[in-house]
Amino acid sequence: MKRIVSVLALCATMPFATPVAAQGVSGPYLAARQAFDAHDYKQAATYLSHALAVDQGSVYLRSLALQSFVALGDIDNAEVLARQLRAADVPLAMADLVGLVAAAQGEDFAAVASVLDDTSVGGAAMDGLLRGWAQMGQGQVRAALTTFETTADTAGVRAFALYQKGLALALVGDFEQALAVFDGTEGSPAIPLTERGALAKAQIMVQLDQRDAAADMLSARFAGTDNAAATALADRIRSGATLDFDFITSAQEGMGEVIFTIALALEAETDADLLLIYTRLAHHLAPRNIDALLLSAQLFEALGNPALATEAYDDVPRSHPAFLRAELGRAEALESSGRADAAVEVLAQLSETYPDIRRVQMSLGDLLRRTQDYDQAQRIYDRVIAGLDAPTEDDWFLYFARGVTHERLGTWPQAEADFRTSLDLNPNQPMVLNYLGYSFVDRGENLEEARDLIQRAVDGAPDRGYIIDSLGWVLFQLEDFDQAVIHLEDAVSKMPTDPVVNDHLGDAYWMVGRKTEARFQWRRAASFDPDPDVADRIARKLDLGLDVVRAEDSSGDVKVADDN
């Protein structure tokens, strides 16, 4: 009977330590558990190592440490733990998979087959595909092809299995049969091409002197995308450069492709932490699979660990076509981890290296704007706009972003012009409608137009609390206080902890005579850490009342709710 138990199921049923050991291990364990739950795998691995030094027999601690080391890409340490768990006959699928990967990395394909004989590492389909590559590693090509064909009969995995068969045929130089598998034969339809499948097929076609067809296929498959690897490959093909088949160069890489393909198939329905295990193991077996490395980085971001995402992006070689994408991702991860200055440095270097790539320039401009370096951001936007042949609908954000920098720098005529140009390009864009409308409210001008603009913004985005707040606030400025209350209550229900929205509602309550509720809302607003000027004004209203403060402050409130 094959054994397969998940880490979570195991953890739920096994104590982590004996009572005596627990007294010495509880501190490191609790710290490790907290770090693990926060996906801080470096800290988790450190604390778990300390805990295991006290309680060496804990299966639970070892299984957590195993997962932490795999997430970090430290497969060597993970393999030690996997070996210990397997020696103790612990039915843990992850330990079996790590042991299988370690055996494959060491080219011990008989050991890989032995693991698959004993247990399941990921279900019948994954087991079958891995077995096929283990047979390839042992030189059993005919048996491997049969295994791939048999696995293709499993419901839902036909394309995956035939893809692996095509790669195996190409690996041994049978490019005609490999292409036949991709294109389909009599009674067998073509394989739907994934992005990686298209790259592999193009290399196969080149070996058969079908260069033009290969380049055309890539152009069609990747039309409208920015897949740098596909663009680079198509350029090499059209240039007549020598191009060997190197998409898969070994059985180990074939196994890595299996694990990565399974990860892609499960991406929409599986937890990010489990997908991370697959992508790390896939990249360990196939270090040239940069897609696995990039997905690992994206998973770290999704798990809230931008520091590890930064490290993963940084591992992408400068020579790889995906380097630009990785550097853009690294800049985002650096910003998310609170290192905005480092992110600016990354993007500034990229902007010098790729001065004609708009995405790079916009990323730098947007980051400078977010860090409130409006002057430098505006210069970037000026340069990008100057390079436009003719603005299109897709350029609305560029003009909007530059308008924001003008508004923040106090050059309102230029800001208004940019906002209006943005709306000319995309007339119903809620973000622009709201920003322009609220700017008019802020300036105390064009209030009727401001109401119309913001109402259109609400119509386009009825669930955005900060836009609904804008509508309530423009109605307040127009002294339609009853309607202002209705919309501001709606805004507070959608943004209950925003200090500005609560402050606005308090003002509206005051103006309709609900003064006790107004003071309650102001106190709520003050509890949500408002900006100092807002906090000061709230304190004055609580002390003196809104009527006195409005009389003292002829400019009125100038803050707008922020959706971050």
N, C-alpha and C positions, 0 to 999 in steps of 0.2 A: 504494500500500500504506500503510495507516494505521500510525502509529508509537506504541507505548506501552511504556515501560520504567520500572520502579520505581526509586525512589531507591536502595534497597539493591542492586539488580542493577547499577545504574550505578556505585555506589561500589566494588563488588567487582571491577570490570573496568578502572577508570581510575586512573592515578597522580594524586596530589593536587598534585604540584609537580615541577619540574625539580630535579636534584641541587643546583644552585647556589641556587635559590630556597628549597629545602627547608632549607638551613642557617639561613636567616633566619626561616623560618616555622614551624620545628618546635616551638618553645616555645608560641606562640599556638595552633598546630594541636592539640598534645597537650592543652593546657588546654581548648580548645574541644571536642575529642572526649570528654574526661572529663565536661565539663558537659553535653554533648548526651546522652551515654549515661545521665546521671543526670536527664535531663529538666529541667535547669536552663536553660531556653531564653534567659533574659536574659543569663546569663554566656556561653552558647554564642554568641549573636549578637555580643556584645562582642568575644570572642576571635577569632571568624571574621572580623569586620570588620578587625581588626588583621592577621590572616593574609592576607586578600585585598589589603591595601595593599601587601604584599610580593610576593605571587604572584597578580597580577591575572588570569592566564589559567587558573587552576585551576577546572575544571568541578566537581570533587568538592567543593571548598570552597564554591563558589556554591550547589550543590545542598543542602548542609547548612545554609548560611545561609538559603536560601529556606525550608526547612522550619521553621527556628527562628523566622523573622519571621512566618510564617503562624501558628504556634502561639501567638505573642505577640499575634496579632490586628493586627499591623502590616502590613497588606496593601499599603500604598503602597511600602514598602521591598521587600517580597516581589515586587511587580510589576516593579520595576526589575531585579531579578535574573532574573525570569522572561523579561523582554524580552531581556536579554543572552543567556540560554541559548537562546531561540528563534532569535535572530539568528545564533547560532553553529551552528544546525541540530542542537542536542542533543536526542535523542529522550527527553524526560523528561515523563511524563504530568502530574506536579504543576505543572511550569512552564506546560504548556498550559492546565491548569485555572485556574491563577492568572491567566494572560493572558485567558482567557475571562471570568472574574469581573470583572476590571478593565474589560474592554470593556463588559460588561453594566452595570456601575456607571456608566459614562460614557454609557449609552444608545446605544452603537454596536452595535446588534444585527446589522448586516451583518457586522461583525468577528467577532461571536460565531459566526455561521453559517460564516464562513470558517475559524475554528479547527476547528469540527466537520467541515468538509469535508476538512481536512488530516489530522486525527488523531482518536483516541479518547481521551476524558478520563476514562472510567470504565466502559466497556463499552457494548454496544448499547442497553440499556434507559436508562441514564442519559443517553447521548448523544441518544437520541430525545426524551426528556422535555425536556431543555435546548433542543433544536432547536425543539420546539413552542412554548416560551416565547419563544425568539428571534423566531419568526414572529409571535407575539402582539405583541411589542415593535415590530415593523415594520408592524403593522396588518393582517397577513394572517391574520385570524381563521379563515376557512374552512380554509386550509391547516394552521393550527395544530391545529384539531380533528381533521383527518384524520391528522395526525402522531401525536397522542395515541392515536387509535383504532388506528392501525397498530402503534404501540409496545405497545399492550395485547395484541397477538397474541404477543408474546415470552413464552416460558414463564416462569411464576412472577411476572410483573409486571402482570398484568391490573388488580388492585385499585389499584396505585400509579398506573398510567397513567390509569385512569378517574377517579381522585381528582383528578389534575391537570386533566383535561378538565372536570370539574365546577367546579373553581375558576376555570378560564378562562371558562366560560360565565357564572358569577356575576360575574366582573370586568367583563364587557361588559353586565351587566344582564339576561341571559336566565335569570332565576331558576327559571322553570318547567322548562326543560330541564336546568338544573343539578341541581334536586332529582330529576328523573327519572333522571339518571345515578347519583346517590347511592342512590336507592331501587331502581334496576333497572327495566328495561322488559321487554316480552315477549321471552322468549328470552335475557334477560341478567339474572342475579341481582343483588341489592343488593350494594353495596360493604361489606365488613366495616369497621366504624367504629373507627378509631384514636381516641385522645383528641383529637388536633388535628382529625381529620375530623369528630368529633361537634360540636366548637365551630363549625367552618365550616358544617356542615349546619344547626345551630340558627340561625345568622345568616341563612342562605338562607330557612329556613322563616318567620322573622319578616317578611321582605320580602313573603311571600305571605300575610300575615295569619294564620299558623298558630302564634300565640303559645303557647297552652296546650299544643299538641302538642309544640312545641319545648322548652318548659320540662320537660314530662313525659319527653321523650326524654333530656334531660340528666340528670334525676334518676335515671332507670333506668340510663343508661350509667355514671354515676359513683357509684352507690350503694356505700357502704362505703369510698370513697376520700376523700382530703383535697385534691382538685384545686381550688385557690382560684379559678382562672380560670373553671372551670365553675360553681362556686357563685355567683361574682359575676355571670356572664352570666345564669344562671337567675334570680337576684334582679332584675336589670334588666328581663328579659323580663316577669316577673310583675308588676313595678311599673308596666308600661305606658310605660316610658321610650322615647324615640326611639332607634332602633337601626339605623344604616346597616350595609350590608355592607362591612366594612373588614378582614376577615381577610386578604385579598390586595388590595392597592391598585395594583400595578404589575407589569409583566413581570419586573422585577428581583426583587421579592419572590417571584414565582412560581418563578423559578430557585433562589432561596434555599430555598424549600420543597422543591424537588426534591432538592437536596443534603442537606438535613436529613432528609428522609424516607429517603433511601438510608442515611444514618448510623444512623438508628434500626433499619433493617432489618438492618444489619450488626453491630449493637452486641454481639450474643452471640458473634460468630465472627471479629471483626477486632480487631487490636491497638489499644489505646487511643490510641497516638500518631497512627495514621492516622485514626481517628475524630475526633480533635481537629482535624485539618486540615479535615475536612468541616464540623464544627460552627462553626469560626472563619469559614470562607468563607460558610457559610449565614447566619450572623449579620451578616457584612459586607454581604451583599446585602439582608438583611431585618432591620434593627436592632430592629424591633418583635417579632421572634420571640424572646421571652424564654426559651422552652424550649431554644433552641439555646445561649443563654448559660448557663443552668443546667447543661446537659449538659457544656458545656466545663468548668465549675467542678468537676463531679463527676469528669471525666476527669483533670483536674489532680490531684485527690486520689488517684485510682487510680494515677497515675504517680508519686506520692510528692512532689508539689510543692505543699504546702498554701499557700505564699505566693502563687503565681499563682492558686490556687483562691480565696483570700481576695479578690484583686483582681477576679476575675470575678464573684463573688457581690456585691461592692460596686457593680458596674455596674448591678444591677437597680434600676430606678426605685422610689422610695418609693411612688409612686402605683399601681404595678402590683399586682394581686392576689397575685402570687407573692413579694412583698417579704418577707413573714413567713418563708416557706420559705427564701428566700435568706439572710436574717439568721441563721436557725438553722444553715444550712450554713456561713455565714461564721464563726460562733462555733466550730463544730467544727474548721474549718480553722485558725483562730487557735490553738486549743488544740494541734492537731497540730504546729504550727510553733513550739511552745514559748512562746506568748504567752497563757498561761492568764488573766492579769489582764485583758488586753484582751477575751478571750472572756467573762469574767464581766461586764465592763462592757456588752458588747453584749446579753447575756441579761438583765441587770438593767434596762436601758432597755426591752427588749421586754416584760418582766414588768409594767412600769408601764403600757405602752401597751395590752397585751392581758392584763389581770388575770384574765379569765375563761377564758382558753384553757389548758387543762390541759397540753398539750404544751410550752408555753413555760415554765410553772412547773416542770414536771418536769425539763426540760433545765437550768434554772438550779440546781435542787436537786441534780441528779446531778453537775453540774460542781463545785459547792461541795463536795460529798462527795469527789469525786476529788482536789480540791485540799486536802483535809483541813480544810476549814472546816466542821466537823461541826455546830457550834451553829447557824450560819446555814442550813445544809442542812436541819437538823431543823425549823426554823421554817417553811421552805417546805413540807416534807412535811406538817407539822401543818395548815397552811392548806389544802392540797389535800385531805387526808383529811376535814377538817371540812366541806368542800363536797360530799362524797359523799352521795347519797341513801341508797344501800345498797351495800356492797361487792360486787363480782362477781369471777368467776374472773380477769378481766383486771387486777384491782387487786392481784394477788399481789406484783408487783415494788414497788409503792408502799410496802406494809407492810414488805417485805424491806429496802428502801433505808432506811426510817426506823429499822428495827431495827439496821442497821449503824451508823447515827449514834449511837443510844443505846449500843450496845456500845462504840463508840470513846470515847464521853463518860463511860463508867463507870457508866451507869444500867442495870444488867443486868436487873432485873425488867421494866422497860419494853421492853428489847430482846427478852427471851424472849417476852413477850406478843405483840410484833409478828411475830416469826418464827413463832410458833404460829398467829397469825391468817393469815399468808401461806400456811402449809401447810393450814389449813382451806379456803382458797380454791383452792389448787392442790396437792393432797396429794403429788404425785410429782415436784415440781420439784427437780431435783438440786442446783441452786445453794443453795437454802434448806436442804434436808436436810443438805448437807455443812456449811454455815456453822453451823447450830444444833448439829449433832453435834460439830464440832470445837471450838466454843465450850465445850461441856461438857467435852471433853478438856482444853482449855486451863485450865478452872477446876477440873479434878480432881473432877468430880461427874457423877452419872448416866451412868457409863461404859457400862453395859449398854445403856441407851437410846441413847447416842451411837453405839455399834457398830451397832445396828439402823438408826438414821437414816442413817449413812454407808453401810451396806451397800445400803440402798434407793437412795441416791444413785449408787453404783457400778452397780447394776442398770440405772438409767435413763441413765447416761452412762459406759459401760464403757471409753471411749477417753480420758477426761480424766485425765491423769496426776496433777493436784493432788488430785482426789477419791480416786484410788487410794492416794496418799500418806496421806491422812487415815485410810483404812481400815487401812493398815499401822501408822500411829502409834497409833490407838486400841487395836489388838491388842498393840502394844508396851506401852502403859500397863496393859493387862490381863494382862501378862506371858506372852502367847502368842507367844513370840519366834520360834519356827519359822515360824508363819504370817505373822508380821510381815515376816520376811525375804522370803517369797515375794511379797507384795504390794508391798513397797518396791522390790524388784528390778524388778518390772513398772513401777512409777512412774518409776524412773530411766531405764528404756528409752524411756519416752515424754517425759520431761523431763530429758535427760542433762546439761544445763548449769545446772539449778536448784540453788543452794547448799543450800537447806533440805532438799530431797529427798535429795541425796547425803549430807548430814549425818545425816539420820534413818536411812538405810541403814547408815551407818557404826556408829551406835549399836546397831542390830539385829545386825549382824555381831559386835560386841563381846560382846553378851549370849549369843550361841550359840557363843562360843569362837573365832571367826574374827578374831583380833585384828590380824593383819597386814593383812587386807583392810579391816578397820575403819579402820586408820590411813590406808590408801590412799584410802578414800572421804572421810575428813575432809580430807585434803590436797586432793583434788579439789574439795570444797565450798569450801575456803578460796581456791582459785584462781578462783572464779566471783564474786568481789566481793560477799560476803554483807554484811548489815547489821552495824554495829560490834558489837552485843551477841552476835550469832551468831559473828562472827569471833573475839571474845574467848573465847567458850566452847569453840570448836574448838581454839584455841591451848592452853587449859587441859587439854582432853582429850588432845591430842597430848603434852603434857608430863607429865600426872599419871595418865592413864587414866580411863576412864568411871566406874569404880567410885568413885574418890575424888571426882570432880566431882558425881556423883549424891548422894553423901553430904553434900557441901557445900551442894548446891542442892536443898533439899527440894521446891521448886516444880517442878522438871523443866523440860524444854524448853517454850517457849510460842510458838514460831514455827510458822506453817503455810505450806505451799507456795502460791505465788501464780500464778494463770493470767493476771495482768494484766488 
